[in-house]
């Protein structure tokens, strides 16, 4: 049976958000792009274009945690972003711990001899690749289900 799953991984940052993609029929993970987050409306317009073009069956969002697994300051920001994704795009969303994904991506790129400018341009999407590869190797993949109070019965417009 053919597997048509397409996953988009997201490395969320306060300034930039990196994306990577996996198509089950090719069984490869590729860096996709980096989007600027400075203007929320523009960011989500560009994200919608990505979703329409690639038609993902799930999002994989990197979840930053401390070394001991406890939440860090950006954990709640990433969860808020994930809730916003779920309101906009009705597909499953999975969290994947992203401990040191950006650090590892930057180290790998530096080892390949890339310039600091090229690293800055690509590090977020390379971190998304690492998040997605970790997810594909994980045996504990449970979709994220937001708390009910995040979805009051009234119509949510953003």
MDTraj code that builds the backbone (N, CA, C; nanometers):
import mdtraj as md
import numpy as np

residues = "UNK UNK UNK UNK UNK UNK UNK UNK UNK UNK UNK UNK UNK UNK UNK UNK UNK UNK UNK UNK UNK UNK UNK UNK UNK UNK UNK UNK UNK UNK UNK UNK UNK UNK UNK UNK UNK UNK UNK UNK UNK UNK UNK UNK UNK UNK UNK UNK UNK UNK UNK UNK UNK UNK UNK UNK UNK UNK UNK UNK UNK UNK UNK UNK UNK UNK UNK UNK UNK UNK UNK UNK UNK UNK UNK UNK UNK UNK UNK UNK UNK UNK UNK UNK UNK UNK UNK UNK UNK UNK UNK UNK UNK UNK UNK UNK UNK UNK UNK UNK UNK UNK UNK UNK UNK UNK UNK UNK UNK UNK UNK UNK UNK UNK UNK UNK UNK UNK UNK UNK UNK UNK UNK UNK UNK UNK UNK UNK UNK UNK UNK UNK UNK UNK UNK UNK UNK UNK UNK UNK UNK UNK UNK UNK UNK UNK UNK UNK UNK UNK UNK UNK UNK UNK UNK UNK UNK UNK".split()
xyz = np.array([
    [0.0835, -0.1178, 0.0000],
    [0.0000, 0.0000, 0.0000],
    [0.0885, 0.1249, 0.0000],
    [0.0543, 0.2210, -0.0824],
    [0.1314, 0.3439, -0.0954],
    [0.1055, 0.4356, 0.0241],
    [0.2110, 0.4902, 0.0808],
    [0.2011, 0.5822, 0.1929],
    [0.2206, 0.7239, 0.1388],
    [0.1166, 0.8060, 0.1471],
    [0.1231, 0.9425, 0.0943],
    [0.1466, 1.0471, 0.2025],
    [0.1956, 1.0062, 0.3196],
    [0.2197, 1.1028, 0.4262],
    [0.3236, 1.2053, 0.3849],
    [0.2933, 1.3284, 0.4155],
    [0.3858, 1.4393, 0.3951],
    [0.3888, 1.5173, 0.5256],
    [0.5062, 1.5286, 0.5840],
    [0.5211, 1.5998, 0.7105],
    [0.6003, 1.7273, 0.6879],
    [0.5556, 1.8330, 0.7515],
    [0.6327, 1.9570, 0.7552],
    [0.6789, 1.9763, 0.8989],
    [0.8099, 1.9848, 0.9160],
    [0.8683, 2.0089, 1.0481],
    [0.8950, 2.1577, 1.0634],
    [0.8826, 2.2034, 1.1872],
    [0.8951, 2.3461, 1.2154],
    [0.9908, 2.3677, 1.3314],
    [1.0928, 2.4500, 1.3052],
    [1.1830, 2.4968, 1.4106],
    [1.1437, 2.6419, 1.4385],
    [1.0658, 2.6600, 1.5440],
    [1.0097, 2.7908, 1.5773],
    [1.1128, 2.8771, 1.6475],
    [1.1253, 2.9999, 1.6007],
    [1.2124, 3.0970, 1.6654],
    [1.1417, 3.2307, 1.6756],
    [1.1911, 3.3161, 1.7606],
    [1.1267, 3.4456, 1.7801],
    [1.1412, 3.5363, 1.6586],
    [1.2502, 3.5210, 1.5836],
    [1.2724, 3.6038, 1.4646],
    [1.2454, 3.5283, 1.3352],
    [1.2893, 3.4017, 1.3313],
    [1.2767, 3.3216, 1.2088],
    [1.2217, 3.1840, 1.2440],
    [1.1537, 3.1250, 1.1458],
    [1.0990, 2.9909, 1.1623],
    [1.1486, 2.9068, 1.0453],
    [1.2142, 2.7967, 1.0794],
    [1.2673, 2.7077, 0.9761],
    [1.1728, 2.5926, 0.9488],
    [1.1699, 2.5499, 0.8227],
    [1.0811, 2.4414, 0.7801],
    [1.1600, 2.3343, 0.7060],
    [1.1187, 2.2110, 0.7264],
    [1.1729, 2.0973, 0.6516],
    [1.0540, 2.0111, 0.6109],
    [1.0749, 1.9256, 0.5118],
    [0.9642, 1.8446, 0.4603],
    [1.0076, 1.7007, 0.4395],
    [0.9131, 1.6111, 0.4592],
    [0.9328, 1.4682, 0.4373],
    [0.8142, 1.4161, 0.3571],
    [0.8458, 1.3476, 0.2474],
    [0.7441, 1.2792, 0.1672],
    [0.7686, 1.1297, 0.1823],
    [0.6699, 1.0573, 0.2324],
    [0.6856, 0.9133, 0.2564],
    [0.7149, 0.8364, 0.1283],
    [0.6602, 0.8826, 0.0160],
    [0.6833, 0.8082, -0.1081],
    [0.8270, 0.8190, -0.1579],
    [0.9024, 0.9197, -0.1120],
    [1.0443, 0.9289, -0.1476],
    [1.1339, 0.8887, -0.0312],
    [1.0797, 0.8939, 0.0902],
    [1.1516, 0.8588, 0.2126],
    [1.2749, 0.9462, 0.2353],
    [1.2653, 1.0732, 0.1989],
    [1.3737, 1.1686, 0.2214],
    [1.3229, 1.2891, 0.2991],
    [1.4117, 1.3471, 0.3784],
    [1.3851, 1.4720, 0.4492],
    [1.4686, 1.5808, 0.3827],
    [1.4035, 1.6925, 0.3514],
    [1.4713, 1.8041, 0.2862],
    [1.4457, 1.9334, 0.3613],
    [1.5470, 2.0227, 0.3677],
    [1.5189, 2.1571, 0.4170],
    [1.4236, 2.2245, 0.3184],
    [1.3316, 2.3036, 0.3686],
    [1.2321, 2.3649, 0.2822],
    [1.2552, 2.5155, 0.2679],
    [1.2472, 2.5880, 0.3786],
    [1.2669, 2.7326, 0.3732],
    [1.2735, 2.7883, 0.5148],
    [1.3041, 2.9157, 0.5228],
    [1.2998, 2.9897, 0.6481],
    [1.2103, 3.1103, 0.6250],
    [1.1153, 3.1312, 0.7170],
    [1.0264, 3.2461, 0.7068],
    [1.0539, 3.3432, 0.8206],
    [1.0507, 3.4714, 0.7875],
    [1.0661, 3.5784, 0.8848],
    [0.9359, 3.5902, 0.9644],
    [0.9472, 3.6034, 1.0950],
    [0.8303, 3.6111, 1.1814],
    [0.7962, 3.7524, 1.2234],
    [0.8692, 3.8524, 1.1745],
    [0.8524, 3.9882, 1.2268],
    [0.7130, 4.0465, 1.2025],
    [0.6481, 4.0096, 1.0930],
    [0.5121, 4.0564, 1.0666],
    [0.4216, 3.9339, 1.0644],
    [0.3401, 3.9205, 1.1697],
    [0.2587, 3.8001, 1.1888],
    [0.1710, 3.7698, 1.0679],
    [0.1041, 3.8701, 1.0147],
    [0.0131, 3.8492, 0.9013],
    [0.0887, 3.7939, 0.7802],
    [0.2017, 3.8530, 0.7496],
    [0.2826, 3.8080, 0.6358],
    [0.3353, 3.6671, 0.6596],
    [0.3781, 3.6408, 0.7821],
    [0.4273, 3.5075, 0.8155],
    [0.3205, 3.4025, 0.7872],
    [0.1984, 3.4243, 0.8378],
    [0.0927, 3.3245, 0.8189],
    [0.0444, 3.3182, 0.6738],
    [0.0512, 3.4274, 0.6009],
    [0.0187, 3.4221, 0.4572],
    [0.1185, 3.3309, 0.3852],
    [0.2470, 3.3473, 0.4161],
    [0.3499, 3.2628, 0.3541],
    [0.3378, 3.1176, 0.3987],
    [0.3045, 3.0968, 0.5250],
    [0.2850, 2.9605, 0.5742],
    [0.1661, 2.8945, 0.5037],
    [0.0609, 2.9689, 0.4838],
    [-0.0559, 2.9153, 0.4132],
    [-0.0182, 2.8746, 0.2706],
    [0.0645, 2.9525, 0.2046],
    [0.1116, 2.9158, 0.0702],
    [0.1891, 2.7839, 0.0741],
    [0.2737, 2.7668, 0.1772],
    [0.3478, 2.6408, 0.1928],
    [0.2528, 2.5229, 0.2121],
    [0.1537, 2.5421, 0.2970],
    [0.0575, 2.4353, 0.3262],
    [-0.0215, 2.4002, 0.2000],
    [-0.0652, 2.5009, 0.1271],
    [-0.1409, 2.4754, 0.0044],
    [-0.0561, 2.4049, -0.1011],
    [0.0695, 2.4414, -0.1088],
    [0.1579, 2.3808, -0.2091],
    [0.1933, 2.2363, -0.1753],
    [0.2282, 2.2109, -0.0494],
    [0.2811, 2.0792, -0.0112],
    [0.1764, 1.9855, 0.0494],
    [0.0629, 2.0387, 0.0905],
    [-0.0468, 1.9588, 0.1452],
    [0.0000, 1.8575, 0.2511],
    [0.0590, 1.9070, 0.3601],
    [0.1087, 1.8149, 0.4629],
    [-0.0051, 1.7384, 0.5302],
    [0.0265, 1.6180, 0.5727],
    [-0.0699, 1.5387, 0.6493],
    [-0.0482, 1.5572, 0.7993],
    [0.0632, 1.6211, 0.8373],
    [0.0893, 1.6512, 0.9786],
    [0.2000, 1.7553, 0.9885],
    [0.1966, 1.8287, 1.0994],
    [0.3059, 1.9181, 1.1368],
    [0.3852, 1.8509, 1.2476],
    [0.5165, 1.8675, 1.2432],
    [0.6051, 1.8222, 1.3503],
    [0.6739, 1.9484, 1.4034],
    [0.6448, 1.9852, 1.5250],
    [0.6951, 2.1104, 1.5811],
    [0.7995, 2.0797, 1.6866],
    [0.9155, 2.1419, 1.6718],
    [1.0212, 2.1260, 1.7714],
    [0.9800, 2.1892, 1.9029],
    [0.9915, 2.1134, 2.0109],
    [0.9543, 2.1617, 2.1436],
    [1.0803, 2.1813, 2.2272],
    [1.1125, 2.3063, 2.2584],
    [1.2321, 2.3324, 2.3386],
    [1.2068, 2.3011, 2.4860],
    [1.2984, 2.2259, 2.5440],
    [1.2932, 2.1910, 2.6857],
    [1.4340, 2.2018, 2.7438],
    [1.4418, 2.2116, 2.8754],
    [1.5724, 2.2059, 2.9423],
    [1.6285, 2.0643, 2.9321],
    [1.7562, 2.0493, 2.9636],
    [1.8228, 1.9184, 2.9606],
    [1.7491, 1.8126, 3.0421],
    [1.6861, 1.8549, 3.1515],
    [1.6173, 1.7596, 3.2385],
    [1.4724, 1.7320, 3.1939],
    [1.4318, 1.7897, 3.0813],
    [1.2973, 1.7672, 3.0292],
    [1.1928, 1.8658, 3.0787],
    [1.2330, 1.9573, 3.1642],
    [1.1380, 2.0569, 3.2153],
    [1.1199, 2.1703, 3.1137],
    [1.0048, 2.2384, 3.1199],
    [0.9793, 2.3478, 3.0258],
    [1.0783, 2.4620, 3.0447],
    [1.1111, 2.5270, 2.9354],
    [1.1945, 2.6466, 2.9409],
    [1.1079, 2.7670, 2.9028],
    [1.1661, 2.8830, 2.8952],
    [1.0889, 3.0042, 2.8706],
    [1.0185, 3.0014, 2.7338],
    [1.0768, 2.9367, 2.6344],
    [1.0144, 2.9350, 2.5018],
    [0.9162, 2.8191, 2.4819],
    [0.9083, 2.7274, 2.5769],
    [0.8158, 2.6148, 2.5638],
    [0.6719, 2.6635, 2.5472],
    [0.6300, 2.7578, 2.6305],
    [0.4915, 2.8070, 2.6213],
    [0.4692, 2.8847, 2.4921],
    [0.5712, 2.9561, 2.4440],
    [0.5582, 3.0283, 2.3165],
    [0.5364, 2.9301, 2.2016],
    [0.6092, 2.8194, 2.2033],
    [0.5946, 2.7187, 2.0985],
    [0.4562, 2.6535, 2.1075],
    [0.4085, 2.6283, 2.2283],
    [0.2753, 2.5695, 2.2430],
    [0.1664, 2.6663, 2.1953],
    [0.1838, 2.7954, 2.2225],
    [0.0890, 2.8950, 2.1714],
    [0.0899, 2.8958, 2.0185],
    [0.2085, 2.8880, 1.9609],
    [0.2209, 2.8821, 1.8153],
    [0.1524, 2.7556, 1.7619],
    [0.1726, 2.6439, 1.8276],
    [0.1103, 2.5179, 1.7852],
    [-0.0422, 2.5291, 1.7890],
    [-0.0957, 2.5916, 1.8921],
    [-0.2404, 2.6112, 1.9005],
    [-0.2908, 2.6994, 1.7862],
    [-0.2124, 2.7985, 1.7512],
    [-0.2480, 2.8841, 1.6390],
    [-0.2479, 2.8040, 1.5076],
    [-0.1502, 2.7161, 1.4920],
    [-0.1471, 2.6293, 1.3730],
    [-0.2723, 2.5425, 1.3660],
    [-0.3090, 2.4828, 1.4782],
    [-0.4250, 2.3938, 1.4809],
    [-0.5555, 2.4667, 1.4500],
    [-0.5635, 2.5929, 1.4885],
    [-0.6838, 2.6707, 1.4561],
    [-0.6916, 2.6989, 1.3064],
    [-0.5767, 2.7162, 1.2435],
    [-0.5731, 2.7521, 1.1017],
    [-0.5760, 2.6318, 1.0073],
    [-0.5096, 2.5244, 1.0468],
    [-0.4919, 2.4093, 0.9577],
    [-0.5342, 2.2821, 1.0317],
    [-0.6431, 2.2216, 0.9939],
    [-0.6968, 2.1054, 1.0675],
    [-0.6268, 1.9743, 1.0333],
    [-0.4977, 1.9683, 1.0667],
    [-0.4226, 1.8444, 1.0479],
    [-0.3524, 1.8106, 1.1792],
    [-0.3154, 1.6848, 1.1991],
    [-0.2471, 1.6484, 1.3231],
    [-0.1163, 1.7259, 1.3428],
    [-0.0839, 1.7487, 1.4673],
    [0.0396, 1.8169, 1.5034],
    [0.1085, 1.7332, 1.6105],
    [0.2364, 1.7129, 1.5939],
    [0.3172, 1.6365, 1.6891],
    [0.4290, 1.7263, 1.7392],
    [0.4618, 1.7129, 1.8673],
    [0.5799, 1.7787, 1.9218],
    [0.6955, 1.6804, 1.9209],
    [0.8132, 1.7320, 1.8953],
    [0.9360, 1.6533, 1.9036],
    [1.0366, 1.7359, 1.9808],
    [1.0897, 1.6788, 2.0879],
    [1.1922, 1.7513, 2.1639],
    [1.3028, 1.7956, 2.0698],
    [1.3472, 1.9180, 2.0901],
    [1.4472, 1.9713, 1.9988],
    [1.5765, 2.0127, 2.0690],
    [1.6106, 1.9434, 2.1717],
    [1.7294, 1.9766, 2.2484],
    [1.8514, 1.9895, 2.1577],
    [1.9047, 2.1088, 2.1504],
    [2.0270, 2.1396, 2.0762],
    [2.0148, 2.1237, 1.9243],
    [1.8949, 2.1189, 1.8679],
    [1.8827, 2.1003, 1.7229],
    [1.9482, 2.2146, 1.6460],
    [1.9284, 2.3380, 1.6881],
    [1.9911, 2.4515, 1.6192],
    [2.1425, 2.4494, 1.6384],
    [2.1857, 2.4169, 1.7587],
    [2.3293, 2.4081, 1.7866],
    [2.3939, 2.3008, 1.6985],
    [2.3314, 2.1830, 1.6926],
    [2.3841, 2.0736, 1.6113],
    [2.3842, 2.1088, 1.4627],
    [2.2771, 2.1731, 1.4173],
    [2.2685, 2.2127, 1.2768],
    [2.3793, 2.3125, 1.2435],
    [2.3995, 2.4103, 1.3305],
    [2.5047, 2.5100, 1.3075],
    [2.6423, 2.4437, 1.3072],
    [2.6646, 2.3528, 1.3999],
    [2.7927, 2.2815, 1.4060],
    [2.8170, 2.2029, 1.2769],
    [2.7154, 2.1311, 1.2308],
    [2.7294, 2.0534, 1.1068],
    [2.7593, 2.1429, 0.9874],
    [2.6932, 2.2565, 0.9796],
    [2.7127, 2.3479, 0.8674],
    [2.8520, 2.4104, 0.8726],
    [2.8974, 2.4433, 0.9930],
    [3.0325, 2.4992, 1.0092],
    [3.1369, 2.3943, 0.9682],
    [3.1118, 2.2673, 1.0045],
    [3.2028, 2.1581, 0.9683],
    [3.2123, 2.1389, 0.8173],
    [3.1042, 2.1750, 0.7466],
    [3.1036, 2.1637, 0.6004],
    [3.1705, 2.2836, 0.5343],
    [3.2143, 2.3809, 0.6149],
    [3.2854, 2.4954, 0.5612],
    [3.1964, 2.6089, 0.5134],
    [3.0713, 2.6101, 0.5539],
    [2.9819, 2.7172, 0.5105],
    [3.0154, 2.8471, 0.5823],
    [2.9930, 2.9580, 0.5143],
    [3.0205, 3.0897, 0.5719],
    [2.9182, 3.1217, 0.6806],
    [2.9530, 3.2164, 0.7666],
    [2.8616, 3.2577, 0.8739],
    [2.7307, 3.3100, 0.8150],
    [2.7384, 3.3799, 0.7029],
    [2.6181, 3.4332, 0.6379],
    [2.5272, 3.3192, 0.5905],
    [2.5848, 3.2201, 0.5267],
    [2.5073, 3.1058, 0.4755],
    [2.4478, 3.0259, 0.5919],
    [2.5248, 3.0126, 0.6989],
    [2.4743, 2.9412, 0.8171],
    [2.3527, 3.0140, 0.8732],
    [2.3625, 3.1457, 0.8868],
    [2.2514, 3.2237, 0.9412],
    [2.1269, 3.2091, 0.8534],
    [2.1458, 3.2048, 0.7210],
    [2.0331, 3.1914, 0.6274],
    [1.9648, 3.0550, 0.6384],
    [2.0420, 2.9501, 0.6672],
    [1.9911, 2.8133, 0.6561],
    [1.9775, 2.7362, 0.7878],
    [2.0300, 2.7873, 0.8981],
    [2.0362, 2.7086, 1.0214],
    [1.8983, 2.6675, 1.0722],
    [1.7986, 2.7530, 1.0567],
    [1.6659, 2.7206, 1.1093],
    [1.6017, 2.6052, 1.0328],
    [1.6184, 2.6045, 0.9006],
    [1.5619, 2.4924, 0.8244],
    [1.6424, 2.3649, 0.8448],
    [1.7713, 2.3756, 0.8671],
    [1.8519, 2.2568, 0.8983],
    [1.8148, 2.2014, 1.0364],
    [1.7825, 2.2911, 1.1302],
    [1.7341, 2.2453, 1.2614],
    [1.6003, 2.1734, 1.2449],
    [1.5152, 2.2222, 1.1549],
    [1.3877, 2.1553, 1.1271],
    [1.4112, 2.0163, 1.0689],
    [1.5154, 2.0025, 0.9868],
    [1.5512, 1.8700, 0.9332],
    [1.5840, 1.7761, 1.0485],
    [1.6636, 1.8228, 1.1438],
    [1.7017, 1.7394, 1.2584],
    [1.5790, 1.7011, 1.3419],
    [1.4885, 1.7936, 1.3602],
    [1.3643, 1.7661, 1.4342],
    [1.2849, 1.6579, 1.3619],
    [1.2715, 1.6711, 1.2322],
    [1.1940, 1.5758, 1.1529],
    [1.2596, 1.4375, 1.1502],
    [1.3909, 1.4339, 1.1368],
    [1.4615, 1.3052, 1.1391],
    [1.4434, 1.2366, 1.2746],
    [1.4500, 1.3134, 1.3821],
    [1.4284, 1.2565, 1.5156],
    [1.2870, 1.2018, 1.5288],
    [1.1910, 1.2746, 1.4763],
    [1.0520, 1.2296, 1.4820],
    [1.0338, 1.0975, 1.4075],
    [1.0927, 1.0877, 1.2899],
    [1.0775, 0.9663, 1.2092],
    [1.1408, 0.8447, 1.2771],
    [1.2427, 0.8677, 1.3581],
    [1.3081, 0.7586, 1.4302],
    [1.2421, 0.7272, 1.5640],
    [1.1532, 0.8153, 1.6080],
    [1.0892, 0.7997, 1.7387],
    [0.9804, 0.6935, 1.7355],
    [0.9672, 0.6227, 1.8455],
    [0.8608, 0.5228, 1.8564],
    [0.7439, 0.5744, 1.9409],
    [0.7554, 0.6965, 1.9907],
    [0.6501, 0.7526, 2.0764],
    [0.5883, 0.8750, 2.0104],
    [0.5168, 0.8526, 1.9045],
    [0.4564, 0.9627, 1.8303],
    [0.3085, 0.9738, 1.8639],
    [0.2764, 1.0702, 1.9487],
    [0.1380, 1.0936, 1.9883],
    [0.0993, 1.2345, 1.9457],
    [-0.0147, 1.2486, 1.8764],
    [-0.0525, 1.3842, 1.8340],
    [-0.0822, 1.4742, 1.9541],
    [-0.0525, 1.6002, 1.9376],
    [-0.0794, 1.7010, 2.0396],
    [-0.2279, 1.7330, 2.0387],
    [-0.2875, 1.7330, 2.1559],
    [-0.4278, 1.7707, 2.1712],
    [-0.4306, 1.8876, 2.2685],
    [-0.4708, 2.0055, 2.2205],
    [-0.4700, 2.1220, 2.3089],
    [-0.5740, 2.1098, 2.4189],
    [-0.5494, 2.1833, 2.5271],
    [-0.6435, 2.1850, 2.6381],
    [-0.7734, 2.2514, 2.5928],
    [-0.8858, 2.2031, 2.6426],
    [-1.0165, 2.2533, 2.5986],
    [-1.0324, 2.4030, 2.6205],
    [-0.9754, 2.4569, 2.7281],
    [-0.9942, 2.5994, 2.7534],
    [-0.9299, 2.6872, 2.6467],
    [-0.8425, 2.6297, 2.5653],
    [-0.7835, 2.7056, 2.4560],
    [-0.8816, 2.7239, 2.3407],
    [-0.9873, 2.6454, 2.3402],
    [-1.0874, 2.6531, 2.2339],
    [-1.2254, 2.6790, 2.2923],
    [-1.2534, 2.8021, 2.3333],
    [-1.3876, 2.8300, 2.3835],
    [-1.4899, 2.8067, 2.2730],
    [-1.6150, 2.7911, 2.3112],
    [-1.7197, 2.7573, 2.2153],
    [-1.7476, 2.8686, 2.1157],
    [-1.7051, 2.9902, 2.1430],
    [-1.7287, 3.0978, 2.0465],
    [-1.6368, 3.0801, 1.9267],
    [-1.6691, 3.1462, 1.8188],
    [-1.5918, 3.1386, 1.6951],
    [-1.4608, 3.2170, 1.7130],
    [-1.3494, 3.1549, 1.6828],
    [-1.2182, 3.2185, 1.6986],
    [-1.1746, 3.2751, 1.5641],
    [-1.1498, 3.4047, 1.5615],
    [-1.1006, 3.4705, 1.4401],
    [-0.9622, 3.5277, 1.4673],
    [-0.8710, 3.5048, 1.3763],
    [-0.7366, 3.5651, 1.3886],
    [-0.6990, 3.6260, 1.2588],
])
top = md.Topology()
chain = top.add_chain()
for i, resn in enumerate(residues, 1):
    res = top.add_residue(resn, chain, resSeq=i)
    for name in ("N", "CA", "C"):
        top.add_atom(name, md.element.get_by_symbol(name[0]), res)
traj = md.Trajectory(xyz[None], top)
